[in-house]
């Protein structure tokens, strides 16, 4: 087994290091983050950093890149206090990835990349109509990280999903949803049916659920 130290990683070429470190966590969720500027201009960006931070209350977070250069998602989110998380459909991975291009301020990724901005229930941030699962969040807090990135924590105010995706126990059928996963910076994957286990207890080896 090859051993890489922190010094080895730092010595790698920049692109090689980006590819390596981004792949270390394994598969990550693929989400489109929808925001709107004060003038109504919409923005859409693919994120692989969404994470669960708690269920009572329901909190989710995203990590943004350093704000040393203009970040439309961050600026819009700070101005409105709201954003949406929308699952990337595996069939639309290419246009979802295209949202990562550096479009000018006056160009909406919704329009340029072929997604439909949809406003629901007077929430100020746009949802992606093509997503099977969409979440509306209100910014609760932010935490600066030592490398310049920022963890943005949002409270879940709205969830929209196709009814058949919600199992009786509250879990989601992400295979039926066609939700994509991301590996590294640019790998999009279809999701296979999972092997599920019940609540783990000492002395009781997990048994797959039917």
N, C-alpha and C positions, 0 to 999 in steps of 0.2 A: 504494500500500500504506500503510495507516495505521500510524503509529509511536506506541507507548505507552512512556513512560519510567517509571522506578520512582516518580517523584513523581506521575505521572498515575494509576498503579495505586493508590497510597496514598490519593489524593483521592477515589476512587470510593466510592459508597455500600457499606456492609458486605456486603450480600447480592450486589450486582453484583460486588464484588471476589472474594467467595467463589466465585461461579459462574465468573468469568473464570479465576482462577488454578488452580482445580481442573481446568479443561478444558485448560490449556496443555500438559500432557504427552501429550495424545491418549488413545487407548484404554488402559485399565488392566485388570489381572486382577480378576475378581469372585470373592471367597472369603468363606466363612462361617468365622469363628474360633470353635471350640468350647472351652470351659473348664469346670472344676468347682470350686466352693468347698470348703473343708475339711469342711463339713457335708453335702456331696454335692449341693447345689443346682447345677443346670446353667445355663450362660449361652451365648448364641449371638449373634454380632454380625457384620454385613457389613463387610468391609474391601476397599479398593481399593489398598492400599499394599504388598501382598506383593511381594517382590523376590528375585531370585536373587543370592546373594553368593559362591558358589563350589561346585565340584562334587567336589573332593577335599581335605578331606571335603565332603560335601553340606551346604551351609548355605543357609537361607532366612531372610528377615527380614520383619517388619511394623513399621510406624510407628504408634504410638498418639498420640492427641490429648493435650494437656497434662493432667497429673494434678492440676490445681488444684481439680477437683471429683471426686467418686468415679467411678472407671472400673471397672466390674465385671470386664471382660476382663483388665485389667492386674492388679487385686488377686488374682483367681483364679490367673492365670498365675504371679505371683510366689509365691503360697502353695504351689502344686503343682509348679511348675517345668516344667509341660508344657502344650501346647496343640495343637489340630489345625487344619489348613487344609483346607477342603472346597470344591471347585469349585461355583459357583452354577449349577444347571441353568437354561437359558434359560427353560424352561417354568415355573419357580418363581421368577422374578425378583420378582414382587410380594410374596410372603411373605418372600423374602430381604431386600428393602428394608424391610419392616415391622420387622425385627429392630433397625433403627436407632432405633426409638421408645424413649423414656425410660421403660422399664418399671420398676416397683418392684423392690427387692432380692429379694422373695419370689416373684417371677413369673419363670418360665423362658421364655425366648424360643422354646425348642424346642416347648413346649406351646402357647404363645400364638400362634405363627406357623405351626404345622402341620408341624414337622419332627420326625424321629425320632432321639433320642439313642441311639447305639449304642456300647457299650464293646467293645474288641477286644484280645485278647492281653495282658490285665492292664495296659493303658496307662491312666493315671489321668485322661485328658481324653476327653470324648465326641466321637465322629465323627458326621457327618450321614449317615444311612442312604440318603438320597435322592441323594447326590452320586456321580457316576461316578468321580471321582478324589478321594481323601482322603489327607492326609499327617499323620503324628504326629511332633511335634517336641518336643525338650527344650531349655529355655532355656540358652543358653551364655553370653551376655553382653548387656549393654544399654548404650546410649550416649545420653546426654542431648544434645539439640540446642538451639541457642541460643533458639529460640522456645518452648521448653517441651515440645515433642514428644519422644518417646523411640523410638529404634530398638532393637527387640528382635531379637536374633539367635538362631536355633534350629538345632540339629543334626537332620537328618532321620533318624529312627529306624525309621519304618514308612511304607510306601506301599501303598495299596490302590486298585486300578483294575480295570475290566473288561478281561479278557485281550485282547479284540479291538481295544482302543484303543492297544496298544503295537505300534508298527511294528518291523520287523526291525532297523532302525538305532538303535533306542532313542528315537525321537521319538514324540510322542503325537498321535493323531488327535483333536484337540479339536472338530472339526466333528461327528464321529460321537458324541463325548461329550456334545454339546449344551451345552458350557460357554459361559456368557455373559461378555461383556466390559462394562466400565463406562466411560462418558465423563462427565466432570464429577462432580457430586454425585448425580445421579439418573437418568442415561441408561443403560439396559441394552440390549445389542445381541447379536443372534445372530451367530455367527462364520461367515464364508464360507470355502470351500476356499482354501488358500494357494497362492501361487506359491513353490516352494522352489528354492533354488540350492545347488550344491555348495560345498565349502571354497574360499574366495577366495585366489588366488595372484597375485602381480604378473605382469603381461603376459598374463594369461589372463582375458579378459572373462567374467563369469558367464553360464552357460547354464542355463536352467530344467531341473530334474530331471524325468524322466518321471513 
